[in-house]
Amino acid sequence: MNRDIKIGWLFSLLAALVLGAWLGKMYERKQGMTPCPAVAVRSGQQVVLPDLREGELPQGMEELNQTQMRSAEEVPSQLVPINLPNVKSVEKPSLPEEEANAWMPSRPVAPVVLQQGRQTVVPLPSRPADSVDGEETNITMIEAPVKFKAIKTLEEYKAFKRTAKGKYPDVDFSRNMVLVLESDSNLPDNMFEIVDVQEQGDQLLLTYRVSIIGLHEKTNTHSVKWVKKSNKKVVLKQVL
C-alpha cells in the first residue's frame, strides 16, 4: 500500500514539473522574450541589445513604403519625340505588281553552292522547275547529283535487295528489267523518286523528282520501277 502511494506521488510531481515548464514557455512566447546567447565583451567595450518591438528610426532617416504597382499606361514614355519638318508621311515600300504576285522575284538570283562530300549540290533559284504536265511554273528546284542502275537479271536483283532496305516488287526478268535511282553524293538515296519511264524514239526518258520531306517515314531506301527489257539509252529528267 505504501509503495502504491509513493508511486502516485512521484507521477503527480512529474506532471507538475511538465506543466510548469510548459506554462513558462508560453509566458516567454507571449512576452516576446527569447534567450540571448552569451557575448564575450572585452574590458572597456559596451554592448547594446536594443528592443526592436517598440523601436523608432534614428533622426534623419525615413521609412520606405512598399513598391506600388502601376499600369504601363500610367508611366510616361521615355522616348524623345523627333521632329522632322520636311517629312509629311512614311509609307511601307512595296514590290511591283508583277513581282508581288509571283512566287519569286523576276530579277536573277545567284546560285547557292553547298558542298556535299566529293559531289556538289547546287540549288539554282533562277531556273524554274519542269513540271510533269509541261506547264510553266515559278517554283524552283534543288538539283542534286543522281545516277541510275539497270538491273536485268535475277541475280543482280537479289544482290541489290541484300544491301537495300524495304519491300520491292517481284519481276520476271525474262521480259522485264528494273531501273533504280541512286544518289551520286552523300545525300540519301530515298530523296529521289521515280515519276515515270516513257519510250521516246531510241531513248527511255526517266522522269524523277527530289523530295526532302518525310525521308524518315519512307520504308524503302531506293525508288525502283520495272519496265520492258530494253537496250535503249536511259535519259534522266528532273521534274516538280
Residue, then its C-alpha position, 0 to 999 in steps of 0.5 A: m500500500n505504501r509503495d502504491i502511494k509513493i508511486g502516485w506521488l512521484f507521477s503527480l510531481l512529474a506532471a507538475l514539473v511538465l506543466g510548469a515548464w510548459l506554462g513558462k514557455m508560453y509566458e516567454r512566447k507571449q512576452g516576446m522574450t527569447p534567450c540571448p546567447a552569451v557575448a564575450v565583451r572585452s574590458g572597456q567595450q559596451v554592448v547594446l541589445p536594443d528592443l526592436r518591438e517598440g523601436e523608432l528610426p534614428q533622426g534623419m532617416e525615413e521609412l520606405n513604403q512598399t513598391q506600388m504597382r502601376s499600369a504601363e499606361e500610367v508611366p510616361s514614355q521615355l522616348v524623345p519625340i523627333n521632329l522632322p519638318n520636311v517629312k509629311s508621311v512614311e509609307k511601307p515600300s512595296l514590290p511591283e505588281e508583277e513581282a508581288n504576285a509571283w512566287m519569286p522575284s523576276r530579277p536573277v538570283a545567284p546560285v547557292v553552292l553547298q558542298q556535299g562530300r566529293q559531289t556538289v549540290v547546287p540549288l539554282p533559284s533562277r531556273p524554274a522547275d519542269s513540271v510533269d504536265g509541261e506547264e510553266t511554273n515559278i517554283t524552283m528546284i534543288e538539283a542534286p547529283v543522281k545516277f541510275k542502275a539497270i538491273k536485268t537479271l535475277e541475280e543482280y536483283k537479289a544482290f541489290k535487295r541484300t544491301a537495300k532496305g524495304k519491300y520491292p516488287d517481284v519481276d520476271f526478268s525474262r521480259n522485264m528489267v528494273l531501273v533504280l535511282e541512286s544518289d551520286s553524293n552523300l545525300p540519301d538515296n530515298m530523296f529521289e523518286i521515280v515519276d515515270v519511264q516513257e519510250q521516246g524514239d531510241q531513248l527511255l526518258l526517266t522522269y524523277r523528282v527530289s523530295i526532302i520531306g518525310l525521308h524518315e517515314k519512307t520504308n524503302t531506301h531506293s525508288v525502283k520501277w520495272v519496265k520492258k527489257s530494253n537496250k535503249k539509252v536511259v535519259l534522266k529528267q528532273v521534274l516538280 
